[in-house]
Amino acid sequence: MTNTYKTATEIEAVVSGFESCGTGGDDFKHREHLTVAVSYLSVSTQKQAADKMRMGLLRFLAHHRVGSEKYNETLTMFWVAMVRQTLGEIGPDSSLVEKCNRVIEVLGNPALAFDYYSKELLWSDEARKGCVKPDLKNWEKV
């Protein structure tokens, strides 16, 4: 596995950089999104984690002067659900490092969403503003 975490401190730095908006806009990629989602889901419910992720992403976009129209509610809910599902397959005694590394290994391909959604639907205004049902393959919503 490449780009794996070795310590919880590395993970905490990613979460802290996201929450403080100290991470550069171009430096917060799919791997970092997954890392934050794992961290949030490790200490809260799926709904709480999704709410925190949404608020954090909107704050992050505003801080970096990226229009809020870039935010996609459907994608956020999809990835939080996928991370939760993957965490459910990992032993409860796993460390945060093990959880993050496993989630990145399983969900590291950002194109996975297109197994569930057509590009037209996923990039629609409806999908950006609210969580829409997939048109290709089903997943459990928050």
N, CA and C of each residue as an Amber inpcrd file, in Angstrom:
protein
   426
   0.8410000  -1.1770000   0.0000000   0.0000000   0.0000000   0.0000000
   0.8860000   1.2410000   0.0000000   0.5820000   2.1890000  -0.8570000
   1.3680000   3.4140000  -0.9140000   0.6400000   4.5380000  -0.1890000
   1.3860000   5.5460000   0.1910000   0.8080000   6.7160000   0.8520000
   0.0160000   6.3530000   2.0990000   0.5170000   5.4380000   2.8840000
  -0.1830000   5.0550000   4.1020000   0.2970000   5.9000000   5.2690000
  -0.5550000   5.9730000   6.2570000  -0.2110000   6.6770000   7.4850000
   0.5690000   5.7290000   8.3940000   1.4860000   6.2990000   9.1340000
   2.2530000   5.5220000  10.1070000   1.8560000   5.8630000  11.5380000
   1.3330000   7.0930000  11.7450000   0.9700000   7.5140000  13.1000000
  -0.3640000   8.2480000  13.1090000  -0.9920000   8.2220000  14.2720000
  -2.2330000   8.9870000  14.4480000  -1.9660000  10.4800000  14.3500000
  -0.7670000  10.9050000  14.6840000  -0.4040000  12.3160000  14.6020000
  -0.4980000  12.8120000  13.1580000  -0.1200000  11.9820000  12.2030000
  -0.2380000  12.3530000  10.7890000  -1.7090000  12.5810000  10.4190000
  -2.5630000  11.7240000  10.9090000  -3.9970000  11.8260000  10.6280000
  -4.5660000  13.0720000  11.2900000  -4.2060000  13.2940000  12.5380000
  -4.6690000  14.4800000  13.2580000  -4.2400000  15.7550000  12.5540000
  -3.0610000  15.7540000  11.9390000  -2.5890000  16.9320000  11.2040000
  -3.4590000  17.1920000   9.9720000  -3.8820000  16.1390000   9.2970000
  -4.7630000  16.2930000   8.1320000  -6.0970000  16.8830000   8.5730000
  -6.6670000  16.3400000   9.6460000  -7.9560000  16.8260000  10.1430000
  -7.8270000  18.2690000  10.6170000  -6.7880000  18.5610000  11.3610000
  -6.5650000  19.9160000  11.8580000  -6.3730000  20.9040000  10.7090000
  -5.6060000  20.5280000   9.7110000  -5.3900000  21.3940000   8.5560000
  -6.6790000  21.6840000   7.8160000  -7.5480000  20.6720000   7.7230000
  -8.8580000  20.8480000   7.0950000  -9.7310000  21.7680000   7.9310000
  -9.8340000  21.4850000   9.2080000 -10.7270000  22.2600000  10.0700000
 -10.2820000  23.7120000  10.2310000  -8.9990000  23.9470000  10.2450000
  -8.4900000  25.3190000  10.4060000  -8.3480000  26.0240000   9.0600000
  -8.5760000  25.2890000   7.9720000  -8.3870000  25.7840000   6.6050000
  -6.9310000  26.1140000   6.3320000  -6.0310000  25.5350000   7.1220000
  -4.6120000  25.7300000   6.9170000  -4.0670000  24.9280000   5.7490000
  -4.7730000  23.8890000   5.3640000  -4.3840000  23.1010000   4.2030000
  -4.7440000  23.8890000   2.9510000  -3.8440000  23.9160000   1.9890000
  -4.1220000  24.6040000   0.7360000  -5.2660000  23.9540000  -0.0080000
  -6.0210000  24.7500000  -0.7180000  -7.1660000  24.2370000  -1.4630000
  -6.8010000  23.1230000  -2.4210000  -5.6470000  23.2300000  -3.0630000
  -5.2170000  22.2030000  -4.0140000  -4.5920000  20.9920000  -3.3270000
  -4.3510000  21.1000000  -2.0300000  -3.7130000  20.0090000  -1.2850000
  -4.7220000  19.0980000  -0.5840000  -5.9930000  19.4610000  -0.6190000
  -7.0230000  18.6520000   0.0320000  -7.6870000  17.8050000  -1.0330000
  -7.1440000  16.6250000  -1.2240000  -7.5800000  15.7270000  -2.2910000
  -8.4420000  14.5940000  -1.7200000  -8.7480000  13.6390000  -2.5710000
  -9.6220000  12.5210000  -2.1870000  -9.1110000  11.7900000  -0.9400000
  -7.8370000  11.5070000  -0.9020000  -7.2370000  10.8000000   0.2480000
  -7.4980000  11.5730000   1.5460000  -7.3510000  12.8820000   1.4960000
  -7.5670000  13.6980000   2.6930000  -9.0540000  13.7400000   3.0660000
  -9.9250000  13.7880000   2.0780000 -11.3660000  13.7140000   2.3570000
 -11.6830000  12.4200000   3.1150000 -11.1480000  11.3020000   2.6150000
 -11.3930000  10.0100000   3.2660000 -10.8410000   9.9990000   4.6840000
  -9.6740000  10.5710000   4.8690000  -9.0400000  10.6130000   6.1910000
  -9.9070000  11.3610000   7.1880000 -10.4230000  12.5120000   6.7840000
 -11.2880000  13.3000000   7.6660000 -12.5720000  12.5210000   7.9580000
 -13.1400000  11.8950000   6.9470000 -14.3670000  11.1170000   7.1600000
 -14.1340000   9.9730000   8.1490000 -13.0180000   9.2740000   8.0260000
 -12.6980000   8.2000000   8.9770000 -12.5880000   8.7710000  10.3890000
 -11.8930000   9.8650000  10.5170000 -11.7170000  10.4870000  11.8280000
 -13.0670000  10.8550000  12.4420000 -13.9220000  11.4950000  11.6660000
 -15.2420000  11.9010000  12.1760000 -16.1050000  10.6890000  12.5180000
 -16.1120000   9.6840000  11.6540000 -16.9380000   8.5040000  11.8980000
 -16.4230000   7.6580000  13.0570000 -15.1630000   7.8300000  13.4010000
 -14.5900000   7.0720000  14.5160000 -15.0800000   7.5760000  15.8670000
 -15.6310000   8.7860000  15.8900000 -16.0540000   9.3680000  17.1690000
 -17.4950000   9.8660000  17.1640000 -18.2270000   9.6340000  16.0800000
 -19.6080000  10.1200000  16.0380000 -20.4580000   9.2470000  15.1280000
 -21.7460000   9.5340000  15.1090000 -22.6630000   8.7880000  14.2510000
 -22.4570000   9.1990000  12.8010000 -23.0390000   8.4420000  11.9060000
 -22.9300000   8.7590000  10.4890000 -23.5570000  10.1210000  10.1960000
 -24.7000000  10.3980000  10.7700000 -25.3550000  11.6930000  10.5310000
 -24.5160000  12.8360000  11.0730000 -23.9980000  12.6850000  12.2850000
 -23.1480000  13.7300000  12.8620000 -21.8890000  13.9440000  12.0170000
 -21.2820000  12.8450000  11.5680000 -20.0790000  12.9470000  10.7390000
 -20.4020000  13.6370000   9.4160000 -21.5340000  13.2890000   8.8090000
 -21.9280000  13.9100000   7.5450000 -22.1720000  15.4070000   7.7290000
 -22.8560000  15.7700000   8.8140000 -23.1110000  17.1890000   9.0940000
 -21.8050000  17.9450000   9.3000000 -20.8920000  17.3590000  10.0460000
 -19.6020000  17.9960000  10.3150000 -18.7800000  18.1130000   9.0250000
 -18.8430000  17.0940000   8.1940000 -18.1230000  17.1120000   6.9190000
 -18.6780000  18.2120000   6.0220000 -20.0110000  18.2960000   5.9230000
 -20.6520000  19.3200000   5.0980000 -20.2330000  20.7120000   5.5540000
 -20.3730000  20.9790000   6.8440000 -20.0160000  22.2980000   7.3760000
 -18.5390000  22.6090000   7.1340000 -17.6930000  21.6080000   7.3470000
 -16.2670000  21.8030000   7.1450000 -15.9180000  22.0690000   5.6900000
 -16.5470000  21.3390000   4.7820000 -16.2700000  21.5430000   3.3580000
 -16.7370000  22.9190000   2.8910000 -17.9020000  23.3360000   3.3480000
 -18.3910000  24.6620000   2.9600000 -17.4860000  25.7610000   3.5220000
 -17.0400000  25.6030000   4.7500000 -16.1070000  26.5680000   5.3580000
 -14.7880000  26.5750000   4.5870000 -14.2920000  25.3930000   4.2470000
 -13.0370000  25.2520000   3.5130000 -13.1320000  25.9340000   2.1500000
 -14.2300000  25.6910000   1.4370000 -14.4240000  26.3220000   0.1310000
 -14.4790000  27.8410000   0.2560000 -15.2160000  28.3310000   1.2470000
 -15.3260000  29.7810000   1.4490000 -13.9690000  30.3850000   1.7790000
 -13.2280000  29.7280000   2.6500000 -11.9060000  30.2310000   3.0390000
 -10.9780000  30.3530000   1.8320000 -11.0530000  29.3810000   0.9510000
 -10.1740000  29.3700000  -0.2190000 -10.8040000  30.0760000  -1.4230000
 -11.8780000  30.7900000  -1.1460000 -12.5690000  31.5900000  -2.1690000
 -12.9740000  30.7580000  -3.3910000 -13.4550000  29.5760000  -3.0900000
 -14.0220000  28.7110000  -4.1160000 -15.5230000  28.7730000  -3.9130000
 -16.2610000  28.9840000  -4.9510000 -17.7080000  29.1160000  -4.8180000
 -18.3550000  27.8890000  -4.1880000 -19.3680000  28.1340000  -3.3850000
 -20.0540000  27.0230000  -2.7120000 -20.7440000  26.1000000  -3.7130000
 -20.9060000  26.5450000  -4.9480000 -21.5210000  25.6820000  -5.9560000
 -20.6410000  24.4810000  -6.2800000 -19.3820000  24.5220000  -5.8810000
 -18.5010000  23.3630000  -6.0770000 -18.8770000  22.2270000  -5.1180000
 -19.4870000  22.5790000  -3.9760000 -19.8960000  21.5660000  -3.0040000
 -20.9790000  20.6820000  -3.6110000 -20.8960000  19.3830000  -3.3370000
 -21.8640000  18.4210000  -3.8540000 -22.3640000  17.5630000  -2.6920000
 -23.6110000  17.8090000  -2.2980000 -24.2130000  17.0850000  -1.1730000
 -24.2850000  15.5880000  -1.4370000 -24.6200000  15.2070000  -2.6490000
 -24.7230000  13.7860000  -2.9820000 -23.3750000  13.0970000  -2.8280000
 -22.3220000  13.7170000  -3.3340000 -20.9890000  13.1220000  -3.1940000
 -20.5820000  13.0180000  -1.7300000 -20.8560000  14.0390000  -0.9610000
 -20.4940000  14.0140000   0.4560000 -21.2150000  12.8680000   1.1630000
 -22.5070000  12.7390000   0.9550000 -23.2710000  11.6740000   1.6090000
 -22.8310000  10.3000000   1.1150000 -22.5330000  10.1950000  -0.1790000
 -22.0670000   8.9310000  -0.7440000 -20.7740000   8.4880000  -0.0690000
 -19.7880000   9.3870000  -0.0040000 -18.4910000   8.9980000   0.5550000
 -18.5620000   8.7350000   2.0470000 -19.3510000   9.4930000   2.7720000
 -19.5000000   9.2160000   4.2030000 -20.1150000   7.8280000   4.3880000
 -21.1100000   7.5000000   3.5820000 -21.7380000   6.1690000   3.6790000
 -20.7580000   5.0630000   3.2990000 -19.9730000   5.2740000   2.2690000
 -18.9990000   4.2670000   1.8440000 -17.9200000   4.0630000   2.9120000
 -17.4790000   5.1560000   3.5200000 -16.4720000   5.0410000   4.5910000
 -17.0780000   4.3060000   5.7810000 -18.3030000   4.6630000   6.1530000
 -18.9660000   3.9750000   7.2760000 -19.0870000   2.4840000   7.0020000
 -19.4770000   2.1400000   5.7960000 -19.6180000   0.7250000   5.4270000
 -18.2720000   0.0100000   5.5340000 -17.2340000   0.6210000   5.0350000
 -15.9060000   0.0120000   5.0880000 -15.4230000  -0.1190000   6.5230000
 -15.6720000   0.8960000   7.3320000 -15.2960000   0.8190000   8.7480000
 -16.0270000  -0.3220000   9.4470000 -17.2640000  -0.5920000   9.0200000
 -18.0350000  -1.6880000   9.5920000 -17.4310000  -3.0570000   9.3040000
 -16.5900000  -3.1230000   8.2910000 -15.9430000  -4.3750000   7.9130000
 -14.5890000  -4.5440000   8.5960000 -14.1670000  -3.5120000   9.3130000
 -12.8790000  -3.5300000  10.0080000 -13.1360000  -3.8370000  11.4800000
 -12.2800000  -4.5890000  12.0780000 -12.4410000  -4.9380000  13.4820000
 -12.5450000  -3.7100000  14.3780000 -13.3910000  -3.7730000  15.4070000
 -13.6030000  -2.6230000  16.2910000 -12.3560000  -2.2330000  17.0940000
 -11.4360000  -3.1420000  17.2200000 -10.2200000  -2.8480000  17.9730000
  -9.1050000  -2.2640000  17.1110000  -9.3940000  -2.0090000  15.8490000
  -8.3890000  -1.4490000  14.9470000  -8.0610000  -0.0200000  15.3550000
  -6.8220000   0.3420000  15.1580000  -6.3950000   1.7100000  15.4710000
  -6.8800000   2.6660000  14.3830000  -6.8240000   3.9540000  14.6810000
  -7.1900000   4.9670000  13.7000000  -6.3010000   4.8590000  12.4630000
  -5.0380000   4.5790000  12.6640000  -4.1060000   4.4070000  11.5440000
  -4.5450000   3.2330000  10.6730000  -4.8710000   2.1070000  11.2940000
  -5.3190000   0.9340000  10.5340000  -6.6160000   1.2340000   9.7830000
  -7.5270000   1.9310000  10.4470000  -8.8030000   2.2880000   9.8060000
  -8.5760000   3.1730000   8.5910000  -7.7960000   4.2270000   8.7530000
  -7.5370000   5.1440000   7.6350000  -6.8650000   4.4280000   6.4790000
  -5.8520000   3.6660000   6.7850000  -5.1260000   2.9730000   5.7180000
  -6.0210000   1.9940000   4.9770000  -6.8700000   1.2860000   5.6960000
  -7.7780000   0.3270000   5.0510000  -8.8080000   1.0520000   4.1850000
  -9.3760000   2.1230000   4.7020000 -10.3680000   2.8780000   3.9290000
  -9.7300000   3.4340000   2.6560000  -8.5330000   3.9680000   2.7660000
  -7.8390000   4.5000000   1.5860000  -7.5540000   3.3830000   0.5830000
  -7.1930000   2.2230000   1.0830000  -6.9330000   1.0800000   0.2070000
  -8.2000000   0.6680000  -0.5380000  -9.3260000   0.6030000   0.1710000
 -10.5770000   0.1270000  -0.4160000 -11.2680000   1.2030000  -1.2590000
 -11.2340000   2.4400000  -0.7950000 -12.0150000   3.5170000  -1.4200000
 -11.1460000   4.5870000  -2.0830000  -9.9080000   4.2850000  -2.3170000
  -8.9740000   5.2780000  -2.8180000  -9.2190000   5.7860000  -4.2260000
 -10.0800000   5.1330000  -4.9630000 -10.3650000   5.5640000  -6.3290000
 -11.5770000   6.5030000  -6.3280000 -11.3690000   7.8000000  -6.5740000
 -12.4980000   8.7420000  -6.5460000 -13.5440000   8.4560000  -7.6280000
 -13.1760000   7.7080000  -8.6630000 -14.1220000   7.3830000  -9.7330000
 -15.1480000   6.3310000  -9.3060000 -15.0030000   5.7680000  -8.1120000
 -15.9650000   4.7710000  -7.6150000 -17.3880000   5.3100000  -7.6440000
 -17.5590000   6.5840000  -7.4090000 -18.9030000   7.1760000  -7.4060000
 -19.6110000   6.9620000  -8.7370000 -18.8460000   6.8480000  -9.8270000
 -19.4510000   6.6640000 -11.1420000 -19.9260000   5.2380000 -11.3890000
 -19.6510000   4.3350000 -10.4550000 -20.2780000   3.0150000 -10.4960000
 -21.7410000   3.1240000 -10.0610000 -22.0640000   4.1870000  -9.3370000
 -23.3890000   4.3890000  -8.7720000 -24.1770000   5.4860000  -9.4750000
 -23.4710000   6.4890000  -9.9780000 -24.0990000   7.6670000 -10.5800000
 -23.5630000   7.9320000 -11.9820000 -24.4580000   8.3140000 -12.8750000
 -24.0030000   8.8230000 -14.1670000 -23.4110000  10.2090000 -13.9270000
 -22.5030000  10.6100000 -14.7860000 -21.8960000  11.9400000 -14.6550000
 -22.9610000  13.0280000 -14.7380000 -23.9280000  12.8310000 -15.6010000
 -24.9780000  13.8400000 -15.7630000 -25.7320000  14.0560000 -14.4520000
 -26.0880000  12.9740000 -13.7900000 -26.8250000  13.1120000 -12.5360000
 -25.9270000  13.6540000 -11.4270000 -24.7320000  13.1220000 -11.3070000
 -23.8540000  13.5210000 -10.2070000 -23.4750000  14.9900000 -10.2780000
 -23.3210000  15.5390000 -11.4700000 -22.9310000  16.9450000 -11.5960000
 -24.1270000  17.8740000 -11.7750000 -25.3320000  17.3410000 -11.6050000
 -26.5350000  18.1780000 -11.7410000 -26.6860000  19.1030000 -10.5410000
 -27.4300000  20.1750000 -10.7260000 -27.7120000  21.1030000  -9.6210000
 -28.4430000  20.3910000  -8.4970000 -29.3410000  19.4880000  -8.8600000
 -30.0990000  18.7330000  -7.8530000 -29.1590000  17.9220000  -6.9530000
 -28.1610000  17.2680000  -7.5320000 -27.2200000  16.4480000  -6.7570000
 -26.2910000  17.3200000  -5.9240000 -25.9760000  18.4910000  -6.4110000
 -25.1030000  19.3950000  -5.6500000 -25.8210000  19.9380000  -4.4150000
 -27.1120000  20.2040000  -4.5590000 -27.8680000  20.8600000  -3.4780000
 -28.4920000  19.8800000  -2.4890000 -28.7450000  18.6650000  -2.9030000
 -29.3760000  17.6770000  -2.0320000 -28.9400000  16.2830000  -2.4320000
 -29.1290000  15.3520000  -1.5380000 -28.7000000  13.9780000  -1.8040000
 -29.7370000  13.2840000  -2.6850000 -29.3200000  12.9000000  -3.8790000
 -30.2290000  12.2350000  -4.8120000 -29.9160000  10.7430000  -4.8760000
 -30.9200000   9.9820000  -5.2310000 -30.7500000   8.5400000  -5.3840000
 -29.8750000   8.2650000  -6.6020000 -29.0510000   7.2220000  -6.5270000
 -28.2050000   6.8800000  -7.6740000 -29.0480000   6.3440000  -8.8240000
 -28.5320000   6.5070000 -10.0220000 -29.2560000   6.0210000 -11.1930000
 -28.6360000   4.7610000 -11.8020000 -27.5090000   4.3020000 -11.2440000
 -26.8600000   3.1190000 -11.7990000 -26.8460000   1.9300000 -10.8350000
 -26.5720000   2.1730000  -9.5760000 -26.4540000   1.1040000  -8.5830000
 -26.7710000   1.7220000  -7.2140000 -27.4640000   0.9940000  -6.3640000
 -27.9240000   1.5610000  -5.0920000 -26.8690000   1.5180000  -4.0030000
 -26.9640000   2.4710000  -3.0680000 -26.1870000   2.4880000  -1.8260000
 -27.1020000   3.0230000  -0.7410000 -26.8090000   2.7020000   0.4890000
 -27.6240000   3.1170000   1.6300000 -27.3250000   4.5650000   1.9780000
 -28.3790000   5.3810000   2.0300000 -28.2170000   6.7860000   2.3780000
 -28.1150000   6.9660000   3.8930000 -27.6080000   8.1420000   4.2920000
 -27.4890000   8.5000000   5.7190000 -28.8630000   8.5190000   6.3290000
